[in-house]
């Protein structure tokens, strides 16, 4: 079994609000950065940019859900564990669990659909992507 994929993010002062914790609006962006890193790791360096422009595969989001557990601060690196939870015919669901200093800070569900990028038309998950994703699916 492969070890979990974890993307490290350096939280900075600029990510914070007046309460001295990461601004709520930055947390989904950090999770999306981690999902993009997951794609890059598993598709030979290809992230969303390459999927869209080089492979003509769009993956727009249709659902985001986050549960906040503990504040995120610049005090520690944010470690975002990412895994595919479900692969449907035309969609993929990712889970992200973000921790600082081994404390769960937030977790979320992120659902994308597959499109033919230059037509913005729905398509089934491409076979090569399905082959990469299916062995890595695990429950939440």
N, C-alpha and C positions, 0 to 999 in steps of 0.2 A: 504494500500500500504506500502511495506517495505521501510525503509529509504535507501538512496543510500549506496553502499559499498564503503568505503574509507580506503585505506591502507596508513599508515604514514611511511615515510622513512626519516631517519636522514642523510642528506647530510653532508659529512665531507670534510676536507681539502684535503684528499687523492683522492676525486672524482673530484678535480678541475685541470684545466690546467693553463698555465702561465697567461692567461687573468683574472684569479681569479674568473672564473665561472665554473660550472660543465662541464667537458669534454663531448663533444657531444656524443662520443661512450658509455658513461655511462648511458645516458638517456634511450635508449631502454632497457638496463639491468634493470633499475629501474622500467620501465613499466612492464617488464616480471615478476619481483618480485611481483608486485602488482597483476598481473593476477594469479600467483601461489597462492597468499594469497586469492584471490577470490575463487579459486577451494577449498582450504582448508576450508574456511568458509562455503561453500555450499555443500561440500561432506563429512561432518563429520570429518574433519581433514585431508582428503586425498588430497594431492597436486599432482604435476606431478610425483614425485618419486613413490608414492603409485599407481597412475593410471598405470604407466608403469610396475612396478614390481609386484604389488599385484593384479591388475585388468586386466593386459595384454592389456591395452588400451594406445596406443601411440597418441600423439597430436602434430606432427611436424608442424612447421609454413610453410606456402606457400606464405605469403604476410605480410609485415610490412610497414606501412606508418606513418610518423610523421610530424607534422607541429609545428614549433617552434614559440612561441609567445613572451616570455620574458625569460631572463637568469635565470638559477637555480644557487643558491649559498648556502653556509653553513649557511647563516644568519637566515633562517627559516626552519621548517620541510616542507617536500614535501608531500602533500596530494594527492594521486592518486585515483581518483574515477574510478571504473571499473564496466562495465556492458556488458552483451551479447547484441549485436545489431541484430544478425541474427543466426539462426540455420537451416542449410540445411540438406539434407539427410546424407552427409558425412563430413560436415564442420561446424565450428563455428566461428563467427566473434565477437571479443571483441572490445570495445572502452575504451580508457583510457584518462581521462582529469586530468592533473597534475597541481596543484596550490601551490603557496607559498604565505602566507599572503593575501589570497583571490585573488591573481592575477594569471590568466591562464598562465602557463609557456610553456606547450606543450600539444598537443592532438594527438591521433593516432588511427589507425585501425590495428588490428592484426588478421589474419586469420589462423586457424589451420585446419588440416584434421584429421579424426579419422582413426587409423590403429590398426590392430592386432599386438601388439608390437613385439612379438617374431618372427613374420613372415614379418614384415614391409609391410603388405598387407592392402589395403584400406578396411574399413568397415563402415557400417552405424553407426550413433550415437547410442550408447547403450541406451536401453529403460529407465534405471534408471537415466542416465545422462539427457536424453531428458526431463524426468518428472521434474527434478530440474530446468533445463535451461528455458524451454518454458514460464513459468509464469513470468520470470524476463527479458524477451526481451523487449527492448525499443529502439526507434530510436536514432540517433546521436544527 
